[in-house]
């Protein structure tokens, strides 16, 4: 990836961060529990995802040393997501400046960035477990927010909490339908298929060597072997000439 292509995700991530931190955008998003969990937090995760695309190959190689198969990044992202799904964390981020600053730093760096660095390295089973747990989390939190008779966040009303529960149930149902469709009629990208350019680069010299191998071998053949081939061809030609003569007789 060239420098220009790497700089575009950084600029887009910085733009999203600045827009989400602007008071005209931040206040409406934090005024509603639904908007904060389903709007603000996914935007911050996208900021970390875009930032990961700007990393150089040297940095990615260093990250690979401690992120084998994406396990370390998965654990880090799961811990960060579990913290910011708590109602107490959402509540504190709207009233305490330090917690709000921690949200703008930790969600991109501890959730979005590790997921982006780990997703392509995960196998099919690990990806399936993550998506299944995401669906189950949406159902659990949605059911809890929907049926709870008391407010779980002091800064948000009961109606907003129940509305968020309904949206989470809808998101979980949509993800479940999408997973079912992918399993039945779709195709999941495997880590080996995630880098087709690298595979093509490694295999092209081998294919070229394979195509050139017969010519090099033919040049090394000895003279007796070539004369033997000429004798065999001459014998086959005489047999072909004799067969029609015998039939006509």
Secondary structure by P-SEA (a helix, b strand, c coil): ccaaaaaaaaaaaaaaaaaaacccccccccccaaaaaacaaaaaaaaaaaaaaaccaaaaaaaaaacccaaaaaaaaaaaaaaaacaaaaaaaaccaaaaaaaacccccccaaaaaaccccccaaaaaaaaaaaaaaaaaaaaaaacccccccccccaaaaaaaaaaaaaaaaaaaaaaaaaaccbbbbccccccaaaaaaacaaaaaaaaaaaaaaaaaccaaaaaaaaaaaaaaaaaaaaaaaaaac
